[in-house]
């Protein structure tokens, strides 16, 4: 069973582009889409509408910076302050190039800060690379639950 990719994005256009890009990367991971920071926290902390979701963390959290209800930096801070979530990879996926946003994200422990490219082909390539790295190539920290994952044709090999 593969760990899902959690995508938190409120912009319908960026959401559609991100989903197309992930699909083109041929990842077998389920993509769970949430539209605001409050819902992301409910999902991650298994409360509210998500109280019955299965245990375990996503393979990666792709997190927009500017979100309704609770912004991406607040979500990141909550994730890094919660022991069961602390080691989960978080990638800030945003259109903000503002230095204070970048500094705060890294100060809170983001794993990567990716500015969304304007050109479609560049956007697709960036998202595909992110998905493949975090969902297939990245080794989770020692002691974290590791689910078996199927290798994609791009990465070669058999199931682990």
C-alpha positions in Angstrom: 0.0 0.0 0.0 1.4 3.4 -1.0 1.2 6.4 1.3 -0.9 9.2 -0.2 0.2 12.6 -1.3 -1.6 15.4 0.6 -2.2 18.5 -1.5 -3.6 21.6 0.1 -4.5 24.2 -2.5 -7.3 26.7 -2.7 -6.8 28.1 -6.2 -8.8 26.0 -8.6 -6.4 26.7 -11.5 -3.3 25.8 -9.6 -5.1 22.7 -8.2 -6.0 21.5 -11.7 -2.5 22.1 -13.0 -0.9 20.3 -10.0 -3.2 17.3 -10.4 -2.4 17.1 -14.2 1.3 17.3 -13.4 1.1 14.5 -10.8 -0.9 12.3 -13.1 1.7 12.8 -15.9 4.4 11.7 -13.5 2.6 8.3 -13.4 2.8 8.0 -9.6 0.5 5.4 -8.2 0.0 7.3 -4.9 -3.5 8.5 -4.2 -3.6 12.3 -4.1 -5.8 13.7 -1.3 -7.0 17.3 -2.0 -7.9 19.7 0.7 -8.9 23.4 0.1 -7.9 25.2 3.3 -5.5 25.1 6.2 -8.2 24.2 8.8 -9.2 21.1 6.9 -5.6 20.1 6.4 -5.1 20.3 10.2 -8.3 18.2 10.8 -7.0 15.6 8.3 -3.5 15.5 9.8 -4.7 15.3 13.4 -7.5 12.9 12.5 -10.3 15.0 13.9 -13.7 16.4 12.6 -14.6 15.0 9.2 -11.3 13.1 9.1 -11.5 11.5 12.6 -12.0 8.0 11.0 -9.2 8.1 8.4 -6.6 5.4 8.6 -3.5 5.8 10.6 -0.2 7.0 9.2 1.1 10.2 7.6 1.1 11.1 3.9 4.3 10.5 1.9 4.5 14.3 1.5 2.4 17.3 2.2 2.3 19.8 -0.7 1.2 23.0 1.0 0.2 26.3 -0.5 1.3 29.3 1.5 -1.8 31.6 1.2 -4.8 29.5 2.3 -8.2 30.4 3.7 -9.0 29.9 7.4 -5.4 28.8 8.5 -2.5 29.8 6.3 0.2 27.4 5.2 2.8 28.7 7.6 0.5 28.0 10.5 -0.2 24.5 9.2 3.6 24.0 8.9 4.1 25.2 12.4 1.5 22.9 13.8 3.0 19.9 11.9 6.5 20.6 13.2 5.2 21.0 16.8 3.4 17.6 16.8 5.6 14.6 17.5 3.7 12.1 15.3 3.8 14.6 12.3 7.2 16.2 12.8 9.2 14.0 10.4 6.6 14.2 7.6 8.1 15.9 4.5 6.5 19.3 3.8 6.9 21.1 0.6 5.7 24.7 0.4 4.3 25.1 -3.1 3.5 28.8 -3.6 3.7 31.8 -6.0 5.3 33.9 -3.3 8.9 34.9 -3.8 8.9 37.2 -0.8 11.9 36.8 1.4 10.0 37.0 4.7 7.8 34.0 3.6 10.9 32.0 2.5 12.7 32.8 5.8 9.7 31.9 8.0 9.0 28.7 6.1 12.6 27.5 6.5 12.7 28.7 10.1 9.6 26.5 10.8 11.3 23.5 9.2 9.9 23.2 5.7 11.8 20.6 3.7 11.5 22.5 0.4 10.1 25.8 -0.8 9.0 25.7 -4.5 7.8 28.8 -6.3 5.2 27.7 -8.9 6.5 28.3 -12.4 4.3 30.4 -14.7 4.8 28.3 -17.8 2.7 25.2 -18.0 5.5 22.8 -19.1 7.8 24.1 -16.4 5.0 23.8 -13.8 4.3 20.2 -14.9 8.0 19.3 -14.8 8.5 20.8 -11.3 5.5 19.0 -9.8 6.4 15.7 -11.5 9.9 16.0 -10.0 8.5 16.8 -6.6 6.1 13.9 -6.7 8.7 11.4 -7.8 11.3 12.6 -5.3 9.1 12.6 -2.2 6.8 9.7 -3.0 9.3 7.3 -4.6 13.0 8.2 -4.1 13.1 9.8 -0.6 13.9 7.4 2.2 11.8 8.2 5.3 13.6 8.9 8.6 14.7 5.9 10.7 11.9 4.6 12.9 9.0 6.0 10.8 6.5 3.5 9.4 7.4 2.5 5.9 4.8 1.1 3.7 5.7 -1.1 0.7 5.7 0.8 -2.5 5.6 -0.2 -6.1 8.4 1.1 -8.3 7.3 3.1 -11.2 8.7 2.2 -14.7 10.8 5.3 -14.4 12.6 4.2 -11.3 13.0 0.5 -12.2 13.1 -2.4 -9.8 10.5 -4.5 -8.2 8.2 -4.0 -5.3 9.9 -3.6 -1.9 
